[in-house]
Amino acid sequence: MVSLEAMLGVGAAVVLLSVVAVRASVRLGLPSLLLYLGIGVLLGESVLGFQFSNAGLTESLGLAALVLILIEGGLTTRWEDVRPSLNIGISLSTLAVAVSIGVTGTALHLLLGLDWRTAFLWGAVLSSTDAAAVFSVLRGVGVRRRLSAALELESGLNDAPVVIAVVLLAAPGPLQWWSPALVVYELAVGGAVGAALGFGGAWALRRAALPATGLYPLATMAVCVLGYAGGQWLHASGFLATYLAALILGNSNLPHRGGVMSFAEGTGWLAQIGLFVLLGLYSSPGALGGALLPALVAGLVLVLLGRPLSIVVSMLPFRLPWREQAFLSWAGLRGAVPIVLALIPVTRAPDSQGARLLVDVVLVLVVVLTLLQGTTLPWVARLLRVSRAAEATEIEVDSAPLDELAADLLQVRVPVGSRLHGVYLRELRLPKGALVSLIVRGGDGFTPTPDTRLQERDQLLVVTTAAVRSRAEQRIRAVDRAGRLARWRGESGRS
């Protein structure tokens, strides 16, 4: 039995090594997700000897990690950016998925001799683009906003129909005539659950008076996770419910929005690291040799037939230029999602060699395609002239880069009975480097002037350099206790 301190030590070391790997991946031009996978292989049975082969646990943890990744993607997606591409994203995540399954499955049946159901199962597993891969690679490429928004929507939305297709095809019994109606039900109810929790959660969080700022990110994440649980409980799409709830919450006027986004981003990174390390640990590198040939065949079918034809068919109503269609075809990044989906047949039929072969094939294919597509995506964007340089450059705005500016943001509430009441801002005499930038009074915010007079229940936003933060706090506390004559009365503001 491994001790608790050993597990915590190894886990902390893996996270630190993975964080360093992010920086290394940027310098080497490699997707960081592959480095996480390599760390898992290094820890596994073939190198350091950690034994882990529990497919059911891997599937459960993998699905949980995908939920967190989808939450991060939904919360950080700006609605005004993706709204013009909404129809394209929906078409990519539904019609394109169906075409990809049909084309890829038919080709694999003919080339590899798989029976029809198994061939379509392989096609379904391979049809899903990966949210983690898209969010980590695509946002650094700099393509036109319409294309990047469509790909982000596709990666966030297509998990739902693909999971339904994989579960149906992996089930031991025959498909029923009402299976298409079941797909429609799961997507419709999952969308309704996500929308209800998104709007309801935003309404509740705006009116909640939680005692600590750090509780808001936890509550936001909990609402999104509840979307997955609620969707699954109703036998609907929990992934769609999760993504929609996160998308709505991320574009709502949430309190402490900056902290919520930072927490979601950190959680998303942790989920990506844990997921790929876990999949690397579960893999058996010695068994991948037998999967190399079918993986290469499946990869060629997917890249040359399945993905391009699905793009052409799904984009017919939108008349996209051929250059943009070609980029969409090449940018169908695969990552952890196909590997996790490949584990579903293993847990449904644990004694099936074909199910285990699918896991090995997908693992090899993900590594090959990530190396091929992830590293060449910027070059392909420039070659097809779809990079953002072709558009007007937009100013970069970050919601809270205060640590990089050596600055702090103070939120001050003027309580009832405070001697700040009635003090003019010029009488506050904050140290040089500190400034009251915003006052919220009665629910309305305004930019103050030196002649603005503070009132009870005002909320102040004070921007200050890190060097004078302590002095600014002491001055505010001093005036709170002794009024505008705090210095004359010997009040320093220290506790």
C-alpha positions in Angstrom: 0.0 0.0 0.0 1.5 3.3 -1.1 1.6 5.9 1.8 -0.3 9.1 1.6 2.9 11.2 1.8 4.3 9.3 -1.2 1.2 9.9 -3.3 1.1 13.6 -2.4 4.8 13.9 -3.1 4.6 12.2 -6.5 1.5 14.2 -7.4 3.1 17.5 -6.5 6.2 16.6 -8.4 4.2 15.7 -11.5 2.3 19.0 -11.4 5.5 21.0 -11.0 7.2 19.1 -13.8 4.1 19.6 -16.0 4.0 23.3 -15.3 7.7 23.6 -16.4 6.8 21.5 -19.5 4.4 24.3 -20.6 7.4 26.6 -20.9 9.5 24.0 -22.6 6.8 23.2 -25.1 6.6 26.9 -26.1 10.3 27.0 -26.8 10.3 23.6 -28.7 7.1 24.3 -30.6 5.5 21.1 -29.3 2.0 20.9 -27.9 2.4 20.7 -24.1 -0.3 17.9 -24.0 2.2 15.5 -25.5 4.7 16.2 -22.8 2.1 15.4 -20.2 1.4 12.1 -21.9 5.2 11.4 -21.9 5.4 12.1 -18.2 2.6 9.5 -17.7 4.5 6.9 -19.9 7.7 7.7 -17.9 5.9 6.9 -14.7 4.3 3.7 -16.1 5.1 0.1 -16.1 7.7 0.3 -19.0 10.0 2.8 -17.3 9.6 3.6 -13.6 7.3 0.6 -13.0 4.0 2.1 -11.7 1.3 -0.4 -12.5 -2.1 1.0 -13.5 -4.5 -0.8 -15.7 -8.0 0.0 -14.3 -10.0 0.9 -17.4 -13.1 1.8 -15.5 -11.3 4.2 -13.1 -9.4 5.7 -16.1 -12.7 6.3 -17.9 -14.4 7.9 -14.9 -11.5 10.1 -14.1 -11.1 11.0 -17.7 -14.7 12.0 -18.0 -14.4 14.1 -14.9 -11.4 15.9 -16.3 -13.2 16.5 -19.5 -16.0 18.2 -17.6 -13.6 20.6 -15.9 -11.9 21.3 -19.3 -15.3 22.1 -20.9 -16.1 24.4 -17.9 -12.9 26.3 -18.4 -13.5 26.6 -22.2 -17.1 27.7 -21.7 -16.3 30.3 -19.0 -13.5 31.9 -21.0 -15.3 31.9 -24.4 -16.6 35.4 -25.2 -20.1 35.3 -26.6 -19.6 38.4 -28.8 -16.7 36.6 -30.5 -18.4 33.3 -31.1 -22.0 34.6 -31.9 -21.2 35.3 -35.6 -19.9 31.8 -36.0 -22.7 30.1 -34.0 -24.4 28.4 -37.0 -21.0 27.2 -38.3 -20.1 25.8 -34.9 -23.4 24.0 -34.6 -23.1 22.5 -38.1 -19.5 21.4 -37.4 -20.6 19.7 -34.1 -23.6 17.9 -35.6 -23.7 17.4 -39.3 -20.0 17.2 -39.7 -19.8 14.6 -36.9 -22.4 12.4 -38.7 -20.6 12.7 -42.1 -17.2 11.9 -40.5 -18.6 8.8 -38.8 -20.2 7.6 -42.0 -17.2 8.2 -44.3 -14.5 7.1 -41.8 -16.5 4.0 -40.8 -17.2 2.9 -44.4 -13.5 3.3 -45.4 -12.3 1.4 -42.3 -14.7 -1.4 -43.1 -13.3 -1.7 -46.6 -9.6 -1.2 -45.8 -9.2 -3.0 -42.4 -12.0 -5.6 -42.7 -13.8 -4.5 -39.6 -17.5 -5.4 -39.3 -19.8 -2.5 -39.9 -20.7 -1.7 -36.3 -17.1 -1.8 -35.2 -16.0 0.3 -38.1 -18.6 3.0 -37.3 -17.6 2.8 -33.6 -14.0 3.6 -34.6 -15.3 6.4 -36.8 -17.4 7.8 -33.9 -14.4 7.7 -31.5 -12.2 9.5 -34.0 -14.7 12.1 -35.0 -14.5 14.2 -31.9 -12.1 17.1 -31.8 -10.6 17.8 -28.4 -11.4 20.8 -26.3 -8.1 20.8 -24.4 -6.1 20.5 -27.6 -8.1 23.3 -29.3 -8.0 25.7 -26.4 -4.3 25.2 -25.7 -3.1 25.2 -29.4 -5.6 27.2 -31.4 -5.6 30.3 -29.2 -1.9 30.8 -29.8 -2.1 30.5 -33.6 -3.9 33.8 -34.3 -6.3 33.0 -37.1 -9.4 34.9 -38.1 -11.9 35.3 -35.4 -14.7 33.6 -37.4 -12.6 30.4 -37.8 -11.2 30.3 -34.2 -14.7 30.9 -32.8 -16.2 28.1 -35.0 -13.5 25.7 -33.9 -13.9 26.5 -30.3 -17.6 26.0 -30.5 -17.1 22.8 -32.3 -14.7 21.4 -29.7 -17.1 22.4 -26.9 -20.3 21.1 -28.5 -19.3 18.0 -30.4 -18.5 16.0 -27.4 -22.2 15.6 -26.6 -23.3 13.9 -29.9 -20.1 11.9 -30.2 -20.5 10.4 -26.6 -24.1 9.5 -27.4 -23.0 7.8 -30.7 -20.1 5.9 -29.0 -22.4 4.6 -26.1 -25.0 3.4 -28.6 -22.5 1.7 -30.9 -20.6 0.1 -27.9 -23.7 -1.3 -26.3 -24.0 -5.1 -26.6 -27.6 -5.1 -27.9 -28.8 -4.2 -31.4 -29.6 -0.7 -32.3 -33.3 0.2 -32.1 -35.4 2.1 -34.6 -35.9 4.8 -32.0 -32.2 5.4 -31.5 -32.2 8.7 -33.6 -35.1 10.0 -31.4 -33.0 9.2 -28.3 -30.1 11.3 -29.7 -32.5 14.2 -30.2 -33.9 13.8 -26.7 -30.5 13.7 -25.0 -29.3 16.8 -26.9 -32.5 18.8 -26.3 -32.8 18.0 -22.6 -29.1 18.5 -22.0 -29.3 21.9 -23.7 -32.3 22.9 -21.6 -30.6 21.8 -18.3 -27.5 23.7 -19.2 -29.4 26.9 -20.1 -31.6 26.7 -17.0 -28.6 26.3 -14.6 -26.6 28.9 -16.5 -29.2 31.7 -16.2 -30.4 30.5 -12.8 -26.9 30.3 -11.5 -25.9 33.7 -12.8 -29.1 35.2 -11.2 -28.3 33.6 -7.8 -24.7 34.5 -7.7 -25.4 38.1 -8.4 -27.7 38.2 -5.4 -25.7 36.1 -3.1 -23.8 37.7 -0.3 -21.1 35.1 0.2 -18.8 35.7 3.2 -15.5 35.2 1.2 -14.4 36.2 -2.3 -12.9 32.7 -2.9 -16.3 31.1 -2.6 -17.6 32.6 -5.8 -15.3 30.6 -8.1 -16.2 27.4 -6.2 -19.9 28.2 -6.5 -19.6 28.9 -10.2 -17.7 25.7 -10.9 -20.2 23.8 -8.8 -23.2 25.1 -10.9 -21.4 23.8 -14.1 -20.6 20.4 -12.6 -24.2 20.2 -11.4 -25.2 20.6 -15.1 -23.3 17.5 -16.0 -24.8 15.5 -13.1 -28.3 16.8 -13.8 -28.0 16.0 -17.5 -26.8 12.5 -16.8 -29.4 11.9 -14.2 -32.1 12.7 -16.7 -30.4 10.4 -19.2 -29.5 13.4 -21.3 -26.2 14.9 -22.5 -24.3 16.0 -19.4 -21.5 17.4 -21.5 -23.8 19.7 -23.5 -25.4 20.9 -20.2 -22.0 21.6 -18.7 -20.7 23.6 -21.7 -23.8 25.7 -22.1 -24.0 26.4 -18.3 -20.4 27.5 -18.4 -20.8 29.6 -21.5 -23.8 31.5 -20.1 -22.1 32.0 -16.7 -18.9 33.2 -18.3 -20.8 35.9 -20.3 -22.9 37.0 -17.4 -22.2 39.9 -15.0 -20.8 37.7 -12.3 -19.4 39.1 -9.0 -15.6 38.8 -8.7 -15.4 37.7 -12.3 -11.6 38.0 -12.5 -11.2 35.6 -9.7 -13.7 33.2 -11.2 -11.8 33.2 -14.5 -8.4 32.7 -12.9 -9.7 29.8 -10.8 -11.3 28.2 -13.9 -8.2 28.5 -15.9 -6.0 27.0 -13.2 -8.5 24.1 -12.7 -8.6 23.6 -16.5 -4.8 23.3 -16.6 -4.8 20.9 -13.7 -7.4 18.7 -15.4 -5.4 18.7 -18.6 -2.3 17.7 -16.8 -3.9 15.0 -14.7 -5.8 13.6 -17.7 -2.9 13.2 -20.0 -0.6 11.9 -17.3 -3.3 9.4 -16.4 -3.7 8.3 -20.0 0.1 7.9 -20.4 0.2 5.9 -17.2 -2.6 3.6 -18.4 -1.0 3.0 -21.8 1.3 0.0 -22.5 4.0 1.2 -24.9 5.1 -2.4 -25.6 1.7 -3.2 -27.1 1.6 -0.1 -29.4 3.6 -1.7 -32.1 0.7 -4.0 -33.2 -1.5 -0.9 -33.4 0.8 1.1 -35.6 -0.4 0.0 -39.0 -4.2 0.2 -38.3 -3.5 3.6 -36.6 -1.7 5.0 -39.7 -4.5 3.7 -42.0 -7.2 5.2 -39.8 -5.2 8.5 -39.6 -4.9 8.7 -43.4 -8.6 8.0 -43.8 -9.5 10.6 -41.2 -7.2 13.3 -42.5 -7.7 12.7 -46.3 -11.3 11.7 -46.4 -13.4 11.8 -43.2 -12.5 15.3 -42.0 -12.4 17.1 -45.4 -15.7 15.6 -46.6 -17.4 16.4 -43.4 -16.2 20.0 -43.7 -17.4 20.3 -47.3 -20.8 18.9 -46.6 -21.5 20.8 -43.3 -20.3 24.1 -44.8 -22.5 24.0 -48.0 -25.1 26.3 -46.5 -22.5 28.9 -45.5 -20.4 29.2 -48.7 -17.1 29.5 -46.9 -14.1 30.2 -49.1 -12.1 27.1 -49.9 -9.1 28.5 -48.0 -11.1 28.7 -44.8 -12.6 25.2 -45.4 -9.1 23.8 -45.9 -8.0 25.3 -42.6 -11.0 24.0 -40.7 -10.2 20.6 -42.2 -6.6 20.6 -41.0 -7.4 22.2 -37.6 -9.5 19.2 -36.4 -7.2 18.6 -33.5 -7.4 15.3 -31.6 -6.4 14.9 -28.0 -7.6 13.2 -24.9 -11.2 13.0 -25.8 -10.9 10.1 -28.4 -8.7 8.2 -25.9 -11.3 8.5 -23.2 -14.1 7.6 -25.6 -12.1 4.5 -26.7 -12.2 3.3 -23.1 -16.0 3.1 -23.2 -16.1 -0.1 -25.3 -13.4 -1.6 -23.0 -15.6 -1.1 -19.9 -18.6 -2.4 -21.8 -16.8 -5.5 -23.1 -13.7 -6.0 -20.8 -12.7 -9.3 -22.5 -12.8 -8.0 -26.0 -9.4 -7.8 -27.7 -10.8 -5.5 -30.4 -11.8 -3.0 -27.7 -8.3 -2.9 -26.3 -6.9 -2.6 -29.9 -9.0 0.5 -30.4 -7.5 2.2 -27.3 -3.9 1.5 -28.6 -4.9 2.7 -32.1 -6.3 5.9 -30.9 -3.3 6.5 -28.6 -0.9 6.1 -31.5 -3.1 8.2 -33.7 -3.4 11.1 -31.2 0.3 11.3 -30.8 1.0 11.3 -34.6 -1.8 13.7 -35.5 -0.9 16.1 -32.6 2.7 16.2 -33.7 1.6 16.6 -37.3 -1.2 19.1 -37.0 -0.3 20.9 -33.8 3.1 21.9 -34.9 2.2 22.8 -38.5 -1.0 24.8 -37.7 0.6 28.2 -37.7 2.4 27.5 -40.9 -0.8 26.2 -42.6 -2.7 29.4 -41.4 -0.1 31.6 -43.0 0.0 29.4 -46.2 -3.8 29.6 -46.6 -3.7 33.3 -45.6 -6.3 33.0 -42.9 -4.2 34.4 -40.1 -5.5 37.3 -38.1 -2.8 39.6 -39.7 -5.2 39.8 -42.7 -7.6 41.7 -40.4 -7.4 44.8 -38.4 -5.4 44.3 -35.3 -7.4 44.6 -32.1 -6.1 46.0 -28.9 -5.3 43.4 -26.3 -7.3 43.8 -23.1 -6.7 41.6 -20.0 -9.1 41.7 -17.1 -6.6 41.5 -14.3 -2.9 41.5 -15.1 -2.1 43.5 -11.9 0.7 41.2 -10.8 2.6 41.9 -14.0 2.2 45.7 -13.4 3.3 45.5 -9.8 0.0 46.9 -8.8 -2.9 45.9 -6.5 -6.7 46.5 -6.6 -8.4 47.4 -3.3 -12.1 47.2 -2.7 -13.3 49.4 0.1 -16.8 49.5 1.6 -17.8 52.5 3.7 -19.8 51.1 6.6 -22.6 52.8 8.4 -21.1 55.0 11.1 -17.7 55.4 9.4 -16.0 58.7 9.6 -15.2 58.4 5.9 -18.8 59.6 5.4 -18.7 63.2 4.3 -15.0 63.2 3.4 -14.0 64.7 0.1 -11.6 62.6 -2.0 -9.0 65.4 -2.0 -9.1 65.2 1.8 -8.5 61.5 1.8 -4.8 62.3 0.8 -3.8 58.8 -0.4 -0.1 58.4 -1.0 1.3 59.1 -4.5 0.7 55.9 -6.5 -2.8 55.2 -5.2 -6.0 56.5 -6.7 -9.7 56.0 -6.2 -10.7 55.0 -9.8 -14.4 54.0 -9.3 -17.2 54.6 -6.8 -20.4 52.4 -6.8 -23.3 54.2 -5.0 -26.8 52.8 -4.9 -26.0 50.2 -7.6 -24.6 52.9 -10.0 -20.9 53.3 -10.7 -19.2 56.5 -11.7 -15.7 57.9 -12.0 -15.0 60.3 -9.0 -13.3 63.7 -9.0 -11.4 65.3 -6.2 -14.6 67.1 -5.2 -16.6 63.9 -4.8 -17.9 63.4 -1.3 -18.0 59.9 0.2 -21.1 58.5 1.7 -22.1 55.6 3.8 -22.5 52.3 1.9 -20.3 53.6 -0.9 -18.0 51.0 -2.5 -14.6 52.2 -3.7 -12.2 50.7 -6.1 -8.6 51.8 -5.3 -5.8 51.1 -7.7 -2.4 51.3 -6.0 1.2 50.3 -6.7 2.5 47.4 -4.7 5.0 49.7 -3.0 2.4 52.0 -1.5 -0.4 49.5 -0.9 0.3 49.2 2.8 0.4 53.0 3.3 -2.8 53.4 1.3 -4.6 50.9 3.5 -3.4 52.5 6.6 -4.5 55.9 5.5 -8.0 54.7 4.6 -8.3 52.9 8.0 -7.1 56.0 9.8 -9.7 58.3 8.1 -12.4 55.6 8.8 -11.6 55.8 12.5 -10.8 59.5 13.0 -12.1 61.4 10.0 -10.4 63.9 7.8 -8.2 65.1 10.8 -6.8 61.7 11.4 -3.2 62.8 11.3 -3.8 65.7 13.8 -5.4 63.2 16.1 -2.4 60.8 15.9 -4.3 58.1 14.1 -1.9 56.0 12.0 -4.3 53.4 10.7 -2.3 50.5 12.2 -4.2 47.8 14.0 
